[in-house]
């Protein structure tokens, strides 16, 4: 996916340009204002990838071990962990290769590095697309469990869940190959941006509707107990905070990357947009942070899963 930036991170290591070591620096721009550029050291990429790797491996191991977690909901969470795991592995692999190239331990053959970069880009792109898809699948699954509780097990069956999972993985791999092959085409970038907006809108609509139903249910309980105001306010605040965390983390981690893609379409030559392009590695680091946060939001909050993790 780095191919969608101003330059590829891996191929950039062949230019023999020493990496910046300062965390924050002003990059001069002769044709426009000074650029605020956040430098992300390779060591930070490696650290984020390893932390995410450990977290998501634990989630997959816990779900595989505990038969009580063998349900469609946890299968979607497991696939989300696998997607985030692939994001971590891809970035760790890319960072290690870059470090080896910079240290001179790996022969800098442009053709080999180009092929390796293409493979890593396809892997990163497919894992990102599948991660967004499974976030949407988890939202839909929770929505059905609330609004169609009595019919949930007949609607979300194991066979349907497996078909959805297979379809997401196949679509993610095929689309990533097309995206990487034609990444310099405006239509491809617009499709990626539209996909992100659709996932954001889907999650926002479903979770807001679920929060409204939960608040309505809390008001009904409060009326029965004749303590309407304290219960409703407390529950509403907790639900709003949870919703803010869910959507806020999603937008904060993924939004800058897709803003980068949008600016490539709208103003590829503008100096101000060029300043944003310089922070492409920061946007990739935020996606790595999302792979760290996802298990905390969707997996580790489950008491059954935490109990299994202790056994693991």
N, C-alpha and C positions, 0 to 999 in steps of 0.2 A: 504493500500500500504506500510505501514511501515514494513510489514512482509518481504519485500524484502531487508531490511537493515540488518546490522550486528546483531541487536536485535530490537524487537518491542518496540516502545516508551511506549505503555500502559502497556505491561507486564513487562517492565523494572522497573516500579514504585513499583512492588511487592518485589523488591530486597532490599528495604529499604536503597538504596544508596542515600545520599544527593545530590541534583542537584547542578551543578557548578554555581557559581554566577558571575564569571569573564567573560567578553565578549570574551576575547582572552587568550589562555593559551597554554603552551608547555606541551604535554603529553609524559612522558618518555616511551621509548620502549627498553626493554632490549636486544632484538635481532636485533635492527636496529637503524636508526637515530631517533632523537627527532621528535615528531609529532606536527605540528601546528594544534591545535584543536580550532574551533570557537564554543563556547557554546551559545546555544539559550535558554534563560529562557522561562519558561512556560508563563510568562506574555506577552512576545513578540509574541508568537504564538497566544495567546488570542487576543491581540490588532490587529494583522494583520487580523485575522479571522473576527473580528467585523467590521473593516473598509471595508473589502471586502464584508461582508454581507450587509452593508448599501448601498454601491455603486450598487451592482447587484440587490438588491430589488428595488432601484429607477429605474434602467433600465427596469426591467420587468414591473413595475407599469406604467411607461411612455408609453411603447409600447402597453400595454393592454388598456390604457385609450384613446389614440389617434388613431382614425380609419384611419387616413392618413398614419400611420405606419404599417398598417396591410397588409404587402407585404412580398414575400418570403425572400428578403434581411433582413428585420428587424425581421422576424421570426427566421432566422438563428442567428442573433445577440442576440435575446431574449433567444434562447436555449443555446448559449454560456454563457450568464449571468446566466442561471439556473445551468449550469454545474459548473461554478466558484462559484456559491452560495452553491452548494452541497459540493464542496471542503472546503469552509469556514465553513459550518455547521459541517462537519465531524471533522475538526481539532479543532474547538471550543469545540465540544462535547468530543473529546478525551482529550483535555487539561483540561477541567473541571473535568472529571473523575479522571485524574491523580492528580490534586490538591486535590480533595476530599480524594483520597487514601493516599496521603502524609500527609494530615491533620488528618487522622484517622476518618473522618466523614463517610467513606464508608467501610463496612466490606471487607477486602481483600480476598475474596473467589476466588481461582485460576480458578475454573471451570466457574464461572460467568464472571470473567474478560476475560477469554479466549473466551467465546462466544461473549461477547460485542466487543472484539478486532476484531474478525472475521467479525462481522457485519460492524464495522467502516471501516475495511480494504476493504471490498467489495464496500462500499459506496464511499470511497475515490478513489479506483481504477476505478470504473465505471465512476465517474465524471471526472477523469483525461483523460480517453480514449475518452469520449464524448466531452470533451473540445478540445482535439487535432483534433477530427473529425470535429467539427463545425468550427474551425479555417480554416481547409482545405476546408470545404463547402463554407465559406465566400469568400475565395480566388477564388474558381471556379465560384461562382456567379458573382463576380466582373469581372472576365475574360470574361465570356459570355456576360455581359452587355456592354463591350467595343468592343469585336471583332465580336459579333453577335447582335449588338444593335437593328437592325430592326426586328430580330426574337426572341429577348429576351423574350417577354411576351408569345410567343407560345412555347418556349423551357422550361423556368422556370415558370411553372404554379403553382397555389396554391396547386392543388391536388398532383403534383409531389413533391413539397416542403414538404408537410405533409408526403408523403410516405418516403422521404429521412430522415426526422426527426425521424419518427417512427423506421425506419431501424437502424439508428445510436444508438438510445436509447436501442433497443432490443439487438443489437450486443455488445454494451458497457456493459450491465448488464451480459449477458451470458459469454462474454470473461473475465470479471473481476472475476466472480465466478470460472472459470477455472484457471485463473492466481493465485488467492489466494490459491486455493486448491493444485495446483502443483507448487507453487512458488519456491521450491527448485530444480526444474528440469531445466537443462541448456536450453532445447528447449524453455521453456516458456520465460526465460529471453531474449533469442535471438529473439523471436517473438516481444517482447516489444521494444527491441532496433531497430529491423528492421522497426517496425511501426513508431517510432519516426523519423528515417532517411527518410522514405518514405514521411512523412508529411513535413519535412523540405525541401526535394528536390522539392516536389510539390509546396509549397509556394514560394520557391526561383525561380523556373522556371516560374511560372505564373506571379509573381509580376515583375520580370525582363523583361519579354516579354511585360507586360502592360506599364512599364516605357519606354521601347524602342518605343512602338507605340505612347505614349504620346509625347515623344521628337520629333518623326517624324512629328506628327501633329503640334507641336509648330513651327518646322522649316518651314512647309508649310504656316502657318499663317504669320511667320516672312518674308518670301519671298514676300508675297502679300503686306505687309506693308513696305517692303524694310528696315527692321531693324533686320536683321537676327541674328547677334551676341549677342546683349544685351538680347533679349528675350530668345534665345535658352540657353545661359549660365545660366540665372536666373532661368528659368524653370527646366533645367537639374539639377541644384544644389538642388533646392527644392524637386524635385522628388527623387533624390538620397538620400537626407536626410530622406525623408519619408520612403523609402525602407529600409534604414539602421536601422531606428527605429523599423519598423515592424519585420524584420528578426533578428535584434540584440536583442530585448527584448525576442523574442521567444527562441532564442538559449541560451541567458544568463540565463533565468529562468528555462528552461527545460533541457538544455544540461548537467549541473552537475549531475542531478539525473540519467540520462541515462548513463552518464560516470560511475557512481557508479555501475549501473547494469552490464555494460560491464566489469568492473574490477572484479566483482564477478565471471564472467565466465573465464576471462583470468588469473587472479593472486589472487585467494582467500586467499592464505597463505603467499603471499609476504609481508614483513614488510612495504614497501613503500605504497602498496595498502591498507594495514591495517590502515595507517595514514589517507588515504582518507575516508575509511569506518567510521572513528570516527566522520566525519562531516556530517553524514547522515541527522541529524536534520536541518542543514544549508540548505541542498538541498531541504528539504520539505518547509522550510521558503521561499526559492526563488520561489517555485511553488505558495505559498500563495501570494507573491508579484505579480506574474503574474496575479492572480485573481483580484488584485487591479488595475493593469495597463490596462488590457483588456478593461474595460469600457471607459477608457480615450482615447484609440486608436480607438475602433470600434463603440462606441455609442455616447459619449459626444461630438464628433466632428460634429455631425449632428445638424444643426440649428433647425430643426423641433423638434427633441427630446429634445434639451435644452429648447425650448419654452414650451414644455409639462411638463418638470420637474419643471419649474417655477410655472406652474399651480398646479402641485401636491404638 
